[in-house]
Amino acid sequence: MLHSQQAQRSTAIPLVVDLDGTLTPTDTLVESVLLLAKSAPLDLLKLPLWLLRGREAMKSEIARRVSIAPEQLPYRQDLLDYLRSEKAAGRELVLATAAHRSIAEPVAEHLGLFDRVLATDATRNLKGSNKLAAIREEVGPEFAYAGDSVADLPVWEGAQAAVLVGASGAVTRAVRAKHAVEKEFPKPAASLGTWRKALRMHQWAKNVLLFVPLLTSFTFVLSDLATMLLAFLCFSTAASATYIANDLWDLGNDRMHPRKRLRPFASGALPITSGVLAALLLLVGAFALAFTINKGFVAMLLAYVVLTTAYSWWLKERVLLDVLVLSMLYTLRIVTGSVAVGIHTTSWLLAFSLFVFLSLALVKRCSELQLMQQRGQASAHGRDYHVVDLAVLWPMGLASALAAVVVLGLFINAAETEGQYASPVLLWGLAALMIYWLGRLWIKTARGEMDDDPVLYALKDRGSRVAVVLMVVIAICAHYIDVKALLA
């Protein structure tokens, strides 16, 4: 009861609010280092030297080189609503943070809530006891403090009330034992589902392409299947590592995207440092397993990681070059599967896959541009694409789809096909289904029903699933059933 009365009285005194981990679930220092890595990677080597001069010197040096756009940061909406209600009631709000002033002041201006800003500058790192001293000097001896971490405990020691924002159980118990808690905003726990989204485990379905060489050669040796399962695991864990790296590298662009802004790292549901650690562990684990297969597979896995990283960090911002690289990455999976088990990949299969996956990559770009067109946007943020490019990309995607069917038709009439299939003529049914399936994906795109990833859409789309199953059945029948012998 006493604590409740104290909390009610505390609303009349200024409320001092922390930034990192409180007002925003992210860490602006870590994000600044990521921006530094993107703009001037060699400057990362200077970080230890700057740190030797003190944390305030390091933050100032980073601030001289990069800046964080406040509109791109995620914010705790429940806390913002509370602050707006307190502001409307006439309460003084103060932003006090260990983040550099070049970050704190734009955030305060963007939100339009705070009467004053206290932040780190070149002379003082505003953390712990330093923050408490600055608050007492600028605000006075009576204030309430909103924070989240152990580093905020010294500040709460001098506060008359506490606002707990996403605090751990240990911090919450320590604060409650000594202080009146004015308000509490619990932090949603990072569930397995959140990590599953971060790892993009649904994208592992693409790595089924590793099995294509086994299927097209109709080789089903148990040892080869076991090898392919291990290769699938290696590729999937390495892919998850690159997805995390891509999300961390592209935080700003993701936060401007209508759907990608909800990704775990962009939204702040998962801390950036946890993402870096997870990516490193996944990558080390993937290559450790890869060495148990063969050196050729290790080389292919390394090529995949390098090409994917180059795509994420640079190539995806280049018009057309990005879709070509995406088609190559899909085809690379097929080649990697053949290397893992020592099966020759024909030029027919490579040409067919390049055209198919180029068409699918263009489906993805067209669906994104179509969404932007509906929203009245002229260009893609962070990519060299404009809505007017649809006039070129659309026919290019359809042409790629038909080119894949043409390659399949030439393969059906090739002399080598006679030796591999008992009834090559049945494969024309496969060509007809390919026309239907690819045409269906493009029609869905035209209707605005296509998700960002056409491969994953095909797995959910009933018509696509039926078409793919029928294609597999036709290929098996063409290989094993001699139609001429049955009709004779």
C-alpha positions, 0 to 999 in steps of 0.5 A: 500500500505504501509503495502504491501511494509513493508511486502515485505521488511520483507522477508529479516529479520529472520522469527520466527515460533511458534510451538503449534497451528502454525507449528502443529495444535495440542498442544504438552503439552496436548499431553504430558499429554495424554502420561503421563496418558498412561505410568504413570497415577499416576503421573497425581496427581503430576501435581498440585504440579509441576505447583506450582513450575512454568509452566517451572518446570511442563513441565520439569517434564513431559519431563523427563517422556514422549517424543513425536515422531516428525514424528507422529505430524500433521503439517500445510502443507501450512505453511511448503511449505511456509517455505521451499520456504523461506529457499530456498531463503536464509532466516533465520528460527527460531523455538521459542516455549513455548513447552519444548526443548525436544519437539522443538529440535526433531521437528526442526531436523525432519523438517530440516528447522530451523537454531535455536531453542528457547524453554522452559527449566527448568529456563524459560517458553518461552511464551508471553513477555518471548518469545519476550525477548528471540527472541531479545536476540538470533535473534536481534531486527528485525524479523517477527513472525508467530503465531496463538493466543492471547498469541502471541500478545506480540511477535507481538508487538516487530516484524516488520511483522506478519505471521498469521496461523489459527488465530481467527478473533479477533486476526487477526483484532488486528494484522492487525491494528498495523502490516504489515501482510507478509502472512496469512494462514486461519484455516479451520472451524470445521464443523458439518461434522468434529464433525460427523466424531469425534462422528462416528455417522455412527457407531450408526447403530450398536446399532440397535442390541438393537432392536433384542430382540423385533424383535425375540420375535415379540413383538411390543408394542408401549411403548416398542418401545419408550423405545428402542428408548431412549435406542438407544439414550443412547447407541449411545451417550455413544458409541460416548464418547468412540470413542472420548476417543479411538481416543485421547488415540490412537493418535500415532497409528492412525497417523501411519495408512493410513486411521486413520491418517485423523481422526479429532483429529489425523489430528489436525482438532479438538483440544484435549481439545474439545474432552475431554469436548465433551466426558464427556458431552456425557457420563453424558448425556447418563447415565442421560437418562439411569436412566429414563429406569431402573437400569438394563439398567444402569448396562448394559450401564456401563458394555459396557463403561467399556469393551469398554474402556478396549478394547481401552486402553489395550485389543485391543493390545492382539492378538485374545483377541481383536476380542473376546471382539469385538464379546462380545460387539456386543452381549452385545448390544442384551442383553442390549436391552432385559434388557431394555424392560424385554424380555428373551434372549435365549441361541440360540440367544446368541450363534448365535450372538457370532459366527457371530460377531466373524466372522465379527471381524475377517473380520476386522482384516484380511482386515487390515492385507491384506492391510499391506501385500499389502504395504509390512509391516510385522506387525500392528503398536500398535497391536499384529498382523503379516501378517503371522497370516492371515494363522490362522485368515482366516480359523478361521473367516470362521469356526466362520461363519459356526458355526453360521449357524450350531447353527441356524440349531440346533435352527430350529430343537429345540422343542421350535422353534415349539411353536414360529414359525408357519412354522419353516421349512421356517427358512432353507431359513434364513440359506441359506441366512446367508451362502451367506451373510457371504460368500460374506463378506469373498470373498469381504475381499479376493478381498481387497474390504472390508472396516475396519468395515464389519457391515458398509460395509454391510449397503453400499453393495447392495448384503448384503442389499438384503440378510438382507431384505430377511432374515427379510421377511423369519423370519416374514413369518415363524412366521405368516404363517402356510405353512401346513395349506395352503397346506392342 
